[in-house]
Amino acid sequence: MSANEPTDPTPTEVTKWDPGFTARVMGVLRPLIKGYHRAEVRGLDDFPTGGALVVGNHSGGLFAMDVPVFATGFYERFGYDRPIFTLSHDIMFMGPTGDFFRRTGFIGASHENADEALRSGGVVVVFPGGDYDVYRPTFAGDKIDFGGRTGYVRAALNAGVPIVPSVSIGGQEAQLFLSRGEWMAKTLRLDKLLRAKILPISFGFPFGLSAVLPVNLPLPTKIVTQVLPAIDVVAEFGEDPDVDEVDAHVRHVMQRALDHLARERRLPVIG
């Protein structure tokens, strides 16, 4: 190859998304999502074109179904020409399953990855509350709590894309989440070893009490996801917005929508 001959760009995490493989995976997951969890995704009719940052609450612990539920509805509505990328903890890519997650759109949670994915026209899903949110106690299951994290606002501003709030209900009923176990994680120094600040304690089926291990199976709780109208941050808050003000607004509209879903719910798990 001569020095002047063009070469392929270096692959990035974003370029590893495989639409054909993702379609096959969704074909396998869809009966679980639609049957076991009786999932509904609402509000996709007015979803914006181009890059968009979907900001959601995170539910369900180890078996969080937020991404599969959203992806099932989104890909059914729009097909596989437009990828969904999910900003994820590095632990997702450890071991032999790393390639699986990368090919289905999971990318490391960095501003660089988010910016590349958004500028490529992709839909990027972020859960600002992360593990702090996904293991919140069941009795606080209907609360929007990002643990003070606001970096998602800057990610949307940097890429020039709208924020699309999305709320989900039902996942925190998959088992009884009792405590985040922050004190236990600190005692065992998991924050130093695994960058984990929690060691959640829950009660579920079939093993009863669990601190991650033994792994209980999720109950067949009905999950409903409501996608909300897009927020154009610059149009609503100006060229140099106050990040905390934007974050407060996003959480406010999400809490209002989640409260509405909670009022619709008749019984835990059944929905």
N, C-alpha and C positions, 0 to 999 in steps of 0.2 A: 504494500500500500504506500503510495507516495505521500509526501508531507502535505500536499495541497488537496488530497482526496478527503471528502467530508467523512466524518465519523459519527456514529450514533451517540446521542447525548448519554451521559452517565445515568443509569436508572436511579430513580428515587422511590421512596415509599409510595408516593402518589401514583407513579406509573405502573406499580405492580398490581393495581386493581384489574381483575379479569372478569369482564361482563358475562361471558359464557359460563364460567365456573360459578359466578354469583347466582346466575339464573338457575343453575342446577341445584345449588344449595337451597335457594328459596323454594324450589319445588319440593324439596324434602321437608323443609321447616313449615311450609304453609299449612299442612293438615294439623300440626301441633298447635300453631298459632290460632288458627280458625276453629279447631275442634276443642282441644284441651283448655285453651284460655278464652275461647269465644270472643276473640279480639275484634275491636272496632277502631278504625282511624277516621276521624272526622276533620273537616276543614281544609281538605287539599285542593278544592276547586279554585281557590284564589292564590295558590302557591306561586311565588315570584319566579320569573325566568332568570337564568344565569346563576352566578354564585350566590349562596345564601348560607347564613350561619343559624342552624337550628339549635336553640337553647332549651334544654329540657330538665325536668326533675328526674331523679334516678331512683329506681325502686326495684326490690326483689332480691337483694343480697347477692349471693354467689350465682344465682340463676336469674339475674336481671334480664327481663325480656323487652326492655324499652326499644332497643335498636331493631331486633327482629320484627316487633309489632309495627313500628314506624316503616321499616323497609318493605314489609309485606304490602302495606297500603300504598306506599309511594311507587314501588315498582309496578304494581298492578295498574296504577293510574297513569304513569308516565313511561313505562318500559325501561330498558336498560341502556339507553343512549346517554343518560345523565347519571353519573355515579354518586353514591352516598359514601362519604368518608366519615369515620368515627374517631375522634381523638381519644387515645387510649393510654393507659399506664404501661410502662415498659415490660412489666411482668407478663403481659399478654403475648409477647413475642419470644418468650423463653421456651426452649425445648422444641420438639417436633411439630407443635401446632402453630408455630410462628408463621410459617408460609401460608397456612390455611387462612389465618386472620388477615394477613396482608393482601391476599388475592381477593378477599371479600370486602376490602375497603377500610380495614382498621389501620390507623397510622399513629405513630408516636405523638404524644401530646406536647408539641412544641409550636412556638409561634411561626417558625419557618415552614413546617409542614402545613399548618393551618393556612398560611398565606398562599402557598403554592396551590393547595387544593381549591381554595376559594377563587383564586385568579384564573384557574383552569376552567371555571364554570361549574365546579362540583358543589354538591350540597354537603356541608360539614356539620356533623352532629357533635355537640359538646354538652357535657354534664358538669357544670361548674362545681357542684357540690361533691362530685366524685364519690369515693368510698365513704366519706363523712355523711353524704346524703343517702346513699343506697342502703346503708345499715341503720338509718334513723329508727328509733323505736316505733313499733306499729301504732302505738297510741298517739304518735305525732305524724302519722302517715300522710295526713292531708295538709301538711305545712311545707311551704317553699323555703328551703334553707340551704344556701350555697356556702355556708361557713365563712362568709366574708370575702369570697373569691370573686374578683371583678375583671380578670384578664380577658375574658371573652369579649368585653366591650371594645377593648383596644384591638383585638384581632379583627373584628368587623370593620372598625374604622380604618385600620391599615390596608385592608383589602378593598375597601369601598363597597361593601355589600350590606344588605339589610340583615337585621336580626329577626328571626322567626321564632317567637316563643312557642313552646309545645308542652302541654301538661298531660300527665298520665295518672290514672288511678287504678288500684287493684293489686299492683305488684307487691305492695307492702303487706298484703294479706296472704302471701304464698306460704309464710310461716309466721310465728309470733316472735318478732324481733324485740328483745328485752333491753339490751344495752349495747352501745358501741364498744364498750370495753377498753376505753382509752387508757385507764390506769393499768390494765393488765399488759397492754402493748408496751407501755413505758417501762414497766417492771421487767419485762422480758427483752427489752432493748430492740424491739422489732423496728422502731424508727431508725435505728442505726444499721440494722442488718438488711432490712427489706424496704426501707422508706415507707413503712406502714405504721400509722399512728393509732390504729384501732385493732382490737381483737374481739369482734362482735360475739355477743352471747344471744342465742335464740332457742326457741322450742318448736319442734316440728315433728314430721313423720318420716321415717319410722322409729328414729332413735331417741326422740325426746330432746333433752337438754344438749346443746351443742355450742362449742366455741370454735366455729368453722368446722372442726372435726368432732364427731363423725358428721358426714354430709347428709343432711336431711333432704328429702325430695320436695319440690314445690307443690303446694296444693293447686287444684284446677281453678284458680281464681279468675274471674272475668276481668279483663284488662281493657280499658277504654282510653284512647289517646285523642286529645283535642289539639289540633294545630291552629294557632291563633294568627290574626292578621300581622303581616310583616311590619317592622318598625324601621323606617328610614332615619337613622340616628342624626345625620347632618340636617335633614329637612326639619326634624322636630326639635333638635337641641342646638343647632348652629355648627359652624365650622370647627370650633374648639370647645366641644362639650365637656361638662364635668362628668367624669366617668362614674363617680358615686351616684350622681343624680340619674344617669341613664340606667345604672344597675337597679336603683330603687324603683324606677318606673317599670322596668322589665319584670322584677319580682312582684310588683303590685298587680300588673295585668295577669300574671301567671296565677297568683294567689286567688284573685277574683274568679278566674276560670276554674281552678281546682275546687274552690268552694261550691261552684255551681255543679260540678260533676259529683261532689260528695253529697249534695242534697238530692241528686237523682238516684243515688245508690240505696237500695232497699235493705240488703243484708250483706255482711262480709262474705267473701268468696263467691257467693251466688250472684252478686251484682244487683 
